[in-house]
Amino acid sequence: MDIGSTIRAIRKRKNITIAQICEATGLSQGFMSQVETNKTSPSISTLDNIAQALDVPLAYLLLRKDERMQIIRKNERRVTTSGSQNVKIEHLCSNKGMRLLIAEMPPGSSSGDAPHAHEGKEVHVVMQGTVRAEQGEDSAVLEEGDSFTWNACTPHLVRNIGEETAIIFIAVYSDVHSDSESDM
């Protein structure tokens, strides 16, 4: 953990001096300097006082960098294709088993040549168009604004049955961390 660097970055961003932190917390400047350079580890109680002086939640100071907000700009998204009909998949984000995707399906296309299965659970929201979702013996026609979920370990297929490009927002959760491109 790099708590000291986090404290220093917040303090500087908020234009707070070490002296002001020390005045608010009752800590010495030497101790605060050692905290900020990660030469000493403060107690939870001391961290809570520092967090209050910085006006940030204590939990934020305890997060590792990879646990903080991650941003992927639209022009930085990883884009892949799926199936023989080139369904465009935009990978919005991925975090510890949870992935968000946008699938753009041309008219007549499907998520694959045959139903497929993989680890995880999926939630789909049809943002545009008309699709047929099939899983085992279940089948449903869904339109803009409709949503559906399923356990992806059972073979499934999504087909654009409309005359316009279908756009589907997909959330995939799996205990198995994967960047499989065949989600749908």
KANORJO-V12789 format. One record per run of one state. SS is the DSSP state (~ for helix, > for strand, _ for the rest). FROM is the first residue (numbers start at 1). LEN is the number of residues. Records with the same first field share a line. If there is no record, write none. Layout:
SS = FROM-LEN + FROM-LEN
This chain:
_ = 1-2 + 14-4 + 26-3 + 37-7 + 55-3 + 63-2 + 68-6 + 77-1 + 83-4 + 96-2 + 106-4 + 111-5 + 117-4 + 129-1 + 136-2 + 144-3 + 152-4 + 161-5 + 174-11
~ = 3-11 + 18-8 + 29-8 + 44-11 + 58-5 + 65-3 + 74-3
> = 78-5 + 87-9 + 98-8 + 110-1 + 116-1 + 121-8 + 130-6 + 138-6 + 147-5 + 156-5 + 166-8
